[in-house]
């Protein structure tokens, strides 16, 4: 990111959230009527206080507070430097949040781009130069220049609900209505390929880490992997069954897939060289999947409104967050291992699996 995004952060405050209070039991041989009343009232107060503290603890774990967007958060991505998180939501804004390793969450909002098209899709090129935003009827390309982010392309484009840049940053895949995925050159936006094979609206799209393959899933559970240059569907595409969301491992050797509500199979990991299933965990349907940067950990945002984290090599469940999570639409791993997530309430939250079982929201700017 350019120097114009640098920011001076305010001092941190210590977390003073109260812990849980557990009451004990005292046995008395004889009680007066007055003493009984007093103890009964004290017990009632203790129950109320304990319940409130439990609720506060649950809220603290899930970061229950006003969030970064004023409406549903649709998508998130990290800058190539991994020190800035970018999010978009139905409040028609794209927002930039600064990250610093070891802190409980991002600092203040750094930058906001206006988007008047109800943006759903978001992607940033690996070189950091371009940011693509897909809306209900518009596809916008922003370029990071010395004077700031500048809108360089804005075109009517129905097929832009899900976006992905190729690893070389010169191509953008856009999928949307009708199950069609188009590949454009950037920034010229010349159409390089039109890929068909999905019958319903595209839910997710991604290039493989080597850029040779392009995969897409639909809201109807269909899944296709193409050799995007030839437009030929790869034979292993139909082995994966019902797929709502998916993620390539960072080294490109494996693919994680998950169905949606009513789907079968749970979260599965596949060997992309053979098309064989190597792992399966019972997690029901998922809205989003994400690998950690080293590929050893896999996170899934479940339709049961919980987040699970697994060892991607053994399938062992490492941690689960369910209290107050809500409907999550996007997950990604921050540089220090925390998991960023967001969804229906617009908040960007951070949760550290295993070690710090809580999530901290981004405060809405004044």
Helices and strands as residue ranges (DSSP letters): G 3-5, H 33-62, E 73-78, E 84-89, E 93-98, E 109-114, E 121-124, E 130-134, E 138-145, E 148-156, E 162-165, E 171-175, G 177-179, E 181-185, E 191-195, E 202-207, E 213-218, E 223-227, E 232-233, G 235-239, E 245-248, E 254-258, E 267-271, E 277-281, E 286-291, E 297-302, E 307-311, E 317-321, E 328-333, E 339-343, E 348-352, E 356-361
